[in-house]
Amino acid sequence: MSAPVPFPESVQQRLATGSFLLIDKPRGPTSHQVTAWVRDLLGLPRAGHAGTLDPNVSGLLWVGVGPALKLLPMLLDFPKRYIGVVTLHGPLPEKELAPLLAEFTGPLYQTPPVRSAVRRERRIRTIHRLTLVERDGPKLLVDVVADSGTYIRTLAVDLGEASGVGAHLAELRRTGTGPFTEEGSVPLTVLADAVSAAREGRAEPLLALLHPIEEVTREFPQVRLKPGATAAVAHGAGLARGGIRSTDRPFRAGAHVALVGPDGELIALATARRGSEELGSGEGWAIEPFRVMVEPSRFPARWKRAEESVTPPP
């Protein structure tokens, strides 16, 4: 079998620097299978997805390739939006429905289902919005915005138990992940057509589907580094307050931030040990990088290791 025709240089560069795709996952395959199909279509060794959808759930699936795989921890900060059908197992008066939905808005304890890829421990997840779009007898069409990792199937069962009549989730579709919505997603057939066009020399359709990683990182606070700190962070060092030139917005301790060099280049992804209002005080690391996004060799070290600074004996 002959090797596939190489992609145009512009596509190869986009893949090498990291990009992600917004795929409209159909009902049937698992999220892992869809991600594997994306990987194979692009001829890459690896791909990863953020936010697993059950096989019978459709909708927006974020798939990262290349350095964009390093963004997966950041994607967990984004709430997810769903449209679902909850079927009641008995009659429920209309006047009781609105208070019931309001009761389940806010922080909730959830236990993952028995068939789950994670450890079954109670956890707190926040339901930011739970509204009724339409009702047809026992079927409720609901709009849900919830923390990443919320089990909407569990939410439907809990609604049924609280109502006293029982309920289950009949259908579910993810319509959004943070700033990304289903309007920007495409089915796998569109991706396959764009790949074919790219191998014929027409790069534009595929480039339109390969989103640059800046579309994710711009959603987080940007911490601009001084030149010396840029080199240190590129080599994996933590960031003290003295290495920070500026920040573009407030952030709290524990928040994810993007560390950028003096020219705006993304250097690393990091977790703030202190909030932005506390950066001017205290000793030690203010921000702890967890993913370096650049090749360290591009940034010559401006310091010497302790052992290198010791004068050897005569």
Contacts in CASP RR format, 6 or more apart in sequence:
PFRMAT RR
TARGET T0000
AUTHOR 0000-0000-0000
METHOD contacts of the structure
MODEL  1
MSAPVPFPESVQQRLATGSFLLIDKPRGPTSHQVTAWVRDLLGLPRAGHA
GTLDPNVSGLLWVGVGPALKLLPMLLDFPKRYIGVVTLHGPLPEKELAPL
LAEFTGPLYQTPPVRSAVRRERRIRTIHRLTLVERDGPKLLVDVVADSGT
YIRTLAVDLGEASGVGAHLAELRRTGTGPFTEEGSVPLTVLADAVSAARE
GRAEPLLALLHPIEEVTREFPQVRLKPGATAAVAHGAGLARGGIRSTDRP
FRAGAHVALVGPDGELIALATARRGSEELGSGEGWAIEPFRVMVEPSRFP
ARWKRAEESVTPPP
4 43 0 8 1.000
4 199 0 8 1.000
5 199 0 8 1.000
5 200 0 8 1.000
6 12 0 8 1.000
6 199 0 8 1.000
7 15 0 8 1.000
7 198 0 8 1.000
7 199 0 8 1.000
7 203 0 8 1.000
7 206 0 8 1.000
8 198 0 8 1.000
8 201 0 8 1.000
8 203 0 8 1.000
10 203 0 8 1.000
10 207 0 8 1.000
11 198 0 8 1.000
11 203 0 8 1.000
11 206 0 8 1.000
11 207 0 8 1.000
11 210 0 8 1.000
14 207 0 8 1.000
14 210 0 8 1.000
14 212 0 8 1.000
15 42 0 8 1.000
15 44 0 8 1.000
15 65 0 8 1.000
15 66 0 8 1.000
15 210 0 8 1.000
16 66 0 8 1.000
17 67 0 8 1.000
17 212 0 8 1.000
17 213 0 8 1.000
18 64 0 8 1.000
18 65 0 8 1.000
18 66 0 8 1.000
18 67 0 8 1.000
18 68 0 8 1.000
18 212 0 8 1.000
18 213 0 8 1.000
19 64 0 8 1.000
19 65 0 8 1.000
19 66 0 8 1.000
19 68 0 8 1.000
19 210 0 8 1.000
19 211 0 8 1.000
19 212 0 8 1.000
19 213 0 8 1.000
20 62 0 8 1.000
20 63 0 8 1.000
20 64 0 8 1.000
20 65 0 8 1.000
20 68 0 8 1.000
20 71 0 8 1.000
20 210 0 8 1.000
20 211 0 8 1.000
20 213 0 8 1.000
20 215 0 8 1.000
20 216 0 8 1.000
21 38 0 8 1.000
21 62 0 8 1.000
21 63 0 8 1.000
21 64 0 8 1.000
21 65 0 8 1.000
21 186 0 8 1.000
21 191 0 8 1.000
21 209 0 8 1.000
21 210 0 8 1.000
21 211 0 8 1.000
22 60 0 8 1.000
22 61 0 8 1.000
22 62 0 8 1.000
22 63 0 8 1.000
22 180 0 8 1.000
22 184 0 8 1.000
22 185 0 8 1.000
22 186 0 8 1.000
22 209 0 8 1.000
22 211 0 8 1.000
23 34 0 8 1.000
23 38 0 8 1.000
23 60 0 8 1.000
23 61 0 8 1.000
23 62 0 8 1.000
23 63 0 8 1.000
23 185 0 8 1.000
23 186 0 8 1.000
23 187 0 8 1.000
23 188 0 8 1.000
23 191 0 8 1.000
24 58 0 8 1.000
24 59 0 8 1.000
24 60 0 8 1.000
24 61 0 8 1.000
24 182 0 8 1.000
24 185 0 8 1.000
24 186 0 8 1.000
24 187 0 8 1.000
25 31 0 8 1.000
25 34 0 8 1.000
25 53 0 8 1.000
25 57 0 8 1.000
25 58 0 8 1.000
25 59 0 8 1.000
25 60 0 8 1.000
25 61 0 8 1.000
26 58 0 8 1.000
26 187 0 8 1.000
26 188 0 8 1.000
27 55 0 8 1.000
27 56 0 8 1.000
27 57 0 8 1.000
27 58 0 8 1.000
28 55 0 8 1.000
28 56 0 8 1.000
29 37 0 8 1.000
29 55 0 8 1.000
30 54 0 8 1.000
30 55 0 8 1.000
31 49 0 8 1.000
31 51 0 8 1.000
31 52 0 8 1.000
31 53 0 8 1.000
31 61 0 8 1.000
32 49 0 8 1.000
32 52 0 8 1.000
34 49 0 8 1.000
34 61 0 8 1.000
34 63 0 8 1.000
34 188 0 8 1.000
35 47 0 8 1.000
35 48 0 8 1.000
35 49 0 8 1.000
35 61 0 8 1.000
35 63 0 8 1.000
36 47 0 8 1.000
37 188 0 8 1.000
38 47 0 8 1.000
38 63 0 8 1.000
38 65 0 8 1.000
38 188 0 8 1.000
38 191 0 8 1.000
39 45 0 8 1.000
39 46 0 8 1.000
39 47 0 8 1.000
39 48 0 8 1.000
39 65 0 8 1.000
41 188 0 8 1.000
41 191 0 8 1.000
41 192 0 8 1.000
41 195 0 8 1.000
42 65 0 8 1.000
42 195 0 8 1.000
44 65 0 8 1.000
44 66 0 8 1.000
46 65 0 8 1.000
46 66 0 8 1.000
46 69 0 8 1.000
47 63 0 8 1.000
47 64 0 8 1.000
47 65 0 8 1.000
47 66 0 8 1.000
47 69 0 8 1.000
48 63 0 8 1.000
48 64 0 8 1.000
48 65 0 8 1.000
48 69 0 8 1.000
48 72 0 8 1.000
49 61 0 8 1.000
49 62 0 8 1.000
49 63 0 8 1.000
49 64 0 8 1.000
50 62 0 8 1.000
50 64 0 8 1.000
50 71 0 8 1.000
50 72 0 8 1.000
50 75 0 8 1.000
50 76 0 8 1.000
50 177 0 8 1.000
51 61 0 8 1.000
51 62 0 8 1.000
51 75 0 8 1.000
51 80 0 8 1.000
51 148 0 8 1.000
51 149 0 8 1.000
51 177 0 8 1.000
52 117 0 8 1.000
53 59 0 8 1.000
53 61 0 8 1.000
53 174 0 8 1.000
54 153 0 8 1.000
54 172 0 8 1.000
56 172 0 8 1.000
57 172 0 8 1.000
57 173 0 8 1.000
57 174 0 8 1.000
58 172 0 8 1.000
58 173 0 8 1.000
58 174 0 8 1.000
59 173 0 8 1.000
59 174 0 8 1.000
59 175 0 8 1.000
59 182 0 8 1.000
59 185 0 8 1.000
60 174 0 8 1.000
60 175 0 8 1.000
60 176 0 8 1.000
60 177 0 8 1.000
60 180 0 8 1.000
60 181 0 8 1.000
60 182 0 8 1.000
60 185 0 8 1.000
61 174 0 8 1.000
61 185 0 8 1.000
62 75 0 8 1.000
62 177 0 8 1.000
62 180 0 8 1.000
64 71 0 8 1.000
64 72 0 8 1.000
67 213 0 8 1.000
67 293 0 8 1.000
68 213 0 8 1.000
68 216 0 8 1.000
70 269 0 8 1.000
70 291 0 8 1.000
70 293 0 8 1.000
71 213 0 8 1.000
71 216 0 8 1.000
71 217 0 8 1.000
71 269 0 8 1.000
73 256 0 8 1.000
73 269 0 8 1.000
73 290 0 8 1.000
73 291 0 8 1.000
74 216 0 8 1.000
74 217 0 8 1.000
74 220 0 8 1.000
74 256 0 8 1.000
74 269 0 8 1.000
75 148 0 8 1.000
75 177 0 8 1.000
75 216 0 8 1.000
76 148 0 8 1.000
76 149 0 8 1.000
77 148 0 8 1.000
77 220 0 8 1.000
77 256 0 8 1.000
78 148 0 8 1.000
78 177 0 8 1.000
78 178 0 8 1.000
78 179 0 8 1.000
78 180 0 8 1.000
78 219 0 8 1.000
79 128 0 8 1.000
79 145 0 8 1.000
79 146 0 8 1.000
79 147 0 8 1.000
79 148 0 8 1.000
79 178 0 8 1.000
80 145 0 8 1.000
80 146 0 8 1.000
80 147 0 8 1.000
80 148 0 8 1.000
80 149 0 8 1.000
80 150 0 8 1.000
80 174 0 8 1.000
80 176 0 8 1.000
80 177 0 8 1.000
80 178 0 8 1.000
81 143 0 8 1.000
81 144 0 8 1.000
81 145 0 8 1.000
81 174 0 8 1.000
81 175 0 8 1.000
81 176 0 8 1.000
81 177 0 8 1.000
81 178 0 8 1.000
81 181 0 8 1.000
82 143 0 8 1.000
82 144 0 8 1.000
82 145 0 8 1.000
82 146 0 8 1.000
82 152 0 8 1.000
82 172 0 8 1.000
82 173 0 8 1.000
82 174 0 8 1.000
82 175 0 8 1.000
82 176 0 8 1.000
83 133 0 8 1.000
83 141 0 8 1.000
83 142 0 8 1.000
83 143 0 8 1.000
83 144 0 8 1.000
83 172 0 8 1.000
83 173 0 8 1.000
83 175 0 8 1.000
84 141 0 8 1.000
84 142 0 8 1.000
84 144 0 8 1.000
84 152 0 8 1.000
84 169 0 8 1.000
84 170 0 8 1.000
84 171 0 8 1.000
84 172 0 8 1.000
84 173 0 8 1.000
85 139 0 8 1.000
85 140 0 8 1.000
85 141 0 8 1.000
85 142 0 8 1.000
85 169 0 8 1.000
85 170 0 8 1.000
85 171 0 8 1.000
85 172 0 8 1.000
86 139 0 8 1.000
86 140 0 8 1.000
86 142 0 8 1.000
86 156 0 8 1.000
86 159 0 8 1.000
86 167 0 8 1.000
86 168 0 8 1.000
86 169 0 8 1.000
86 170 0 8 1.000
87 138 0 8 1.000
87 139 0 8 1.000
87 140 0 8 1.000
87 167 0 8 1.000
87 168 0 8 1.000
87 169 0 8 1.000
87 170 0 8 1.000
88 137 0 8 1.000
88 138 0 8 1.000
88 139 0 8 1.000
88 140 0 8 1.000
88 160 0 8 1.000
88 163 0 8 1.000
88 165 0 8 1.000
88 166 0 8 1.000
88 167 0 8 1.000
89 138 0 8 1.000
89 160 0 8 1.000
89 165 0 8 1.000
89 166 0 8 1.000
89 167 0 8 1.000
89 168 0 8 1.000
90 138 0 8 1.000
90 165 0 8 1.000
90 166 0 8 1.000
91 138 0 8 1.000
91 165 0 8 1.000
92 100 0 8 1.000
92 138 0 8 1.000
92 163 0 8 1.000
92 165 0 8 1.000
94 135 0 8 1.000
96 163 0 8 1.000
97 132 0 8 1.000
97 135 0 8 1.000
97 140 0 8 1.000
98 132 0 8 1.000
100 159 0 8 1.000
100 162 0 8 1.000
100 163 0 8 1.000
101 130 0 8 1.000
101 131 0 8 1.000
101 132 0 8 1.000
101 142 0 8 1.000
101 159 0 8 1.000
102 130 0 8 1.000
103 162 0 8 1.000
104 127 0 8 1.000
104 130 0 8 1.000
104 155 0 8 1.000
104 158 0 8 1.000
104 159 0 8 1.000
104 162 0 8 1.000
105 127 0 8 1.000
105 128 0 8 1.000
105 129 0 8 1.000
105 130 0 8 1.000
106 126 0 8 1.000
106 127 0 8 1.000
106 128 0 8 1.000
107 124 0 8 1.000
107 125 0 8 1.000
107 126 0 8 1.000
108 124 0 8 1.000
108 125 0 8 1.000
108 126 0 8 1.000
108 127 0 8 1.000
108 155 0 8 1.000
108 158 0 8 1.000
109 122 0 8 1.000
109 123 0 8 1.000
109 124 0 8 1.000
110 122 0 8 1.000
110 123 0 8 1.000
110 124 0 8 1.000
110 125 0 8 1.000
110 150 0 8 1.000
110 151 0 8 1.000
110 154 0 8 1.000
110 155 0 8 1.000
110 158 0 8 1.000
111 120 0 8 1.000
111 121 0 8 1.000
111 122 0 8 1.000
111 123 0 8 1.000
111 154 0 8 1.000
112 118 0 8 1.000
112 119 0 8 1.000
112 120 0 8 1.000
112 121 0 8 1.000
112 123 0 8 1.000
112 151 0 8 1.000
112 154 0 8 1.000
113 151 0 8 1.000
113 153 0 8 1.000
113 154 0 8 1.000
114 120 0 8 1.000
116 151 0 8 1.000
125 146 0 8 1.000
125 147 0 8 1.000
125 149 0 8 1.000
125 150 0 8 1.000
125 151 0 8 1.000
126 146 0 8 1.000
126 147 0 8 1.000
126 150 0 8 1.000
127 144 0 8 1.000
127 145 0 8 1.000
127 146 0 8 1.000
127 147 0 8 1.000
127 150 0 8 1.000
127 155 0 8 1.000
128 145 0 8 1.000
128 146 0 8 1.000
128 147 0 8 1.000
129 143 0 8 1.000
129 144 0 8 1.000
129 145 0 8 1.000
130 142 0 8 1.000
130 143 0 8 1.000
130 144 0 8 1.000
130 155 0 8 1.000
131 142 0 8 1.000
131 143 0 8 1.000
132 140 0 8 1.000
132 141 0 8 1.000
132 142 0 8 1.000
132 143 0 8 1.000
133 141 0 8 1.000
133 142 0 8 1.000
133 143 0 8 1.000
134 140 0 8 1.000
134 141 0 8 1.000
135 141 0 8 1.000
139 170 0 8 1.000
144 152 0 8 1.000
144 155 0 8 1.000
146 152 0 8 1.000
146 155 0 8 1.000
152 169 0 8 1.000
152 172 0 8 1.000
153 168 0 8 1.000
153 169 0 8 1.000
153 172 0 8 1.000
155 169 0 8 1.000
156 167 0 8 1.000
156 168 0 8 1.000
156 169 0 8 1.000
157 166 0 8 1.000
157 167 0 8 1.000
157 168 0 8 1.000
157 169 0 8 1.000
159 167 0 8 1.000
160 166 0 8 1.000
160 167 0 8 1.000
173 182 0 8 1.000
174 182 0 8 1.000
175 181 0 8 1.000
175 182 0 8 1.000
176 182 0 8 1.000
178 219 0 8 1.000
179 219 0 8 1.000
186 209 0 8 1.000
190 209 0 8 1.000
191 209 0 8 1.000
193 205 0 8 1.000
194 205 0 8 1.000
194 206 0 8 1.000
194 208 0 8 1.000
194 209 0 8 1.000
195 206 0 8 1.000
197 203 0 8 1.000
197 204 0 8 1.000
197 205 0 8 1.000
197 206 0 8 1.000
198 205 0 8 1.000
198 206 0 8 1.000
213 266 0 8 1.000
213 293 0 8 1.000
214 266 0 8 1.000
217 258 0 8 1.000
217 266 0 8 1.000
217 269 0 8 1.000
218 258 0 8 1.000
220 255 0 8 1.000
220 256 0 8 1.000
220 257 0 8 1.000
220 258 0 8 1.000
221 247 0 8 1.000
221 248 0 8 1.000
221 249 0 8 1.000
221 250 0 8 1.000
221 251 0 8 1.000
221 255 0 8 1.000
221 257 0 8 1.000
221 258 0 8 1.000
221 272 0 8 1.000
221 276 0 8 1.000
222 247 0 8 1.000
222 248 0 8 1.000
222 249 0 8 1.000
222 257 0 8 1.000
222 258 0 8 1.000
222 260 0 8 1.000
222 264 0 8 1.000
223 239 0 8 1.000
223 244 0 8 1.000
223 246 0 8 1.000
223 247 0 8 1.000
223 257 0 8 1.000
223 258 0 8 1.000
223 259 0 8 1.000
223 260 0 8 1.000
223 270 0 8 1.000
223 287 0 8 1.000
224 244 0 8 1.000
224 245 0 8 1.000
224 246 0 8 1.000
224 247 0 8 1.000
224 248 0 8 1.000
224 260 0 8 1.000
224 261 0 8 1.000
224 262 0 8 1.000
224 264 0 8 1.000
225 233 0 8 1.000
225 239 0 8 1.000
225 243 0 8 1.000
225 244 0 8 1.000
225 245 0 8 1.000
225 259 0 8 1.000
225 260 0 8 1.000
225 261 0 8 1.000
225 262 0 8 1.000
225 267 0 8 1.000
226 242 0 8 1.000
226 243 0 8 1.000
226 244 0 8 1.000
226 245 0 8 1.000
226 262 0 8 1.000
227 261 0 8 1.000
227 262 0 8 1.000
228 243 0 8 1.000
228 302 0 8 1.000
229 239 0 8 1.000
229 240 0 8 1.000
229 242 0 8 1.000
229 243 0 8 1.000
229 244 0 8 1.000
230 261 0 8 1.000
230 262 0 8 1.000
230 267 0 8 1.000
230 299 0 8 1.000
231 299 0 8 1.000
231 300 0 8 1.000
231 301 0 8 1.000
231 302 0 8 1.000
232 238 0 8 1.000
232 239 0 8 1.000
232 301 0 8 1.000
232 302 0 8 1.000
232 303 0 8 1.000
233 239 0 8 1.000
233 259 0 8 1.000
233 267 0 8 1.000
233 268 0 8 1.000
233 289 0 8 1.000
233 292 0 8 1.000
234 267 0 8 1.000
234 268 0 8 1.000
234 292 0 8 1.000
234 294 0 8 1.000
234 296 0 8 1.000
234 298 0 8 1.000
234 299 0 8 1.000
235 292 0 8 1.000
235 296 0 8 1.000
235 299 0 8 1.000
235 301 0 8 1.000
236 268 0 8 1.000
236 289 0 8 1.000
236 292 0 8 1.000
236 296 0 8 1.000
237 289 0 8 1.000
238 285 0 8 1.000
238 287 0 8 1.000
238 288 0 8 1.000
238 289 0 8 1.000
239 259 0 8 1.000
239 270 0 8 1.000
239 285 0 8 1.000
239 286 0 8 1.000
239 287 0 8 1.000
239 288 0 8 1.000
239 289 0 8 1.000
240 283 0 8 1.000
240 284 0 8 1.000
240 285 0 8 1.000
240 286 0 8 1.000
241 279 0 8 1.000
241 280 0 8 1.000
241 281 0 8 1.000
241 282 0 8 1.000
241 286 0 8 1.000
244 279 0 8 1.000
244 286 0 8 1.000
244 287 0 8 1.000
245 262 0 8 1.000
247 276 0 8 1.000
247 279 0 8 1.000
249 276 0 8 1.000
250 275 0 8 1.000
250 276 0 8 1.000
250 277 0 8 1.000
251 257 0 8 1.000
251 272 0 8 1.000
251 275 0 8 1.000
251 276 0 8 1.000
252 272 0 8 1.000
252 275 0 8 1.000
252 276 0 8 1.000
253 272 0 8 1.000
253 273 0 8 1.000
253 274 0 8 1.000
253 275 0 8 1.000
253 278 0 8 1.000
254 271 0 8 1.000
254 272 0 8 1.000
254 273 0 8 1.000
254 275 0 8 1.000
255 271 0 8 1.000
255 272 0 8 1.000
255 275 0 8 1.000
256 269 0 8 1.000
256 270 0 8 1.000
256 271 0 8 1.000
256 272 0 8 1.000
257 269 0 8 1.000
257 270 0 8 1.000
257 271 0 8 1.000
257 272 0 8 1.000
257 287 0 8 1.000
258 266 0 8 1.000
258 268 0 8 1.000
258 269 0 8 1.000
258 270 0 8 1.000
259 266 0 8 1.000
259 267 0 8 1.000
259 268 0 8 1.000
259 269 0 8 1.000
259 270 0 8 1.000
259 287 0 8 1.000
259 289 0 8 1.000
260 266 0 8 1.000
260 267 0 8 1.000
261 267 0 8 1.000
265 294 0 8 1.000
266 293 0 8 1.000
266 294 0 8 1.000
267 292 0 8 1.000
267 293 0 8 1.000
267 294 0 8 1.000
268 289 0 8 1.000
268 290 0 8 1.000
268 291 0 8 1.000
268 292 0 8 1.000
268 293 0 8 1.000
268 294 0 8 1.000
269 289 0 8 1.000
269 290 0 8 1.000
269 291 0 8 1.000
269 293 0 8 1.000
270 287 0 8 1.000
270 288 0 8 1.000
270 289 0 8 1.000
270 290 0 8 1.000
271 287 0 8 1.000
271 288 0 8 1.000
271 290 0 8 1.000
272 286 0 8 1.000
272 287 0 8 1.000
273 285 0 8 1.000
273 286 0 8 1.000
273 287 0 8 1.000
273 288 0 8 1.000
274 282 0 8 1.000
274 286 0 8 1.000
274 287 0 8 1.000
279 286 0 8 1.000
END
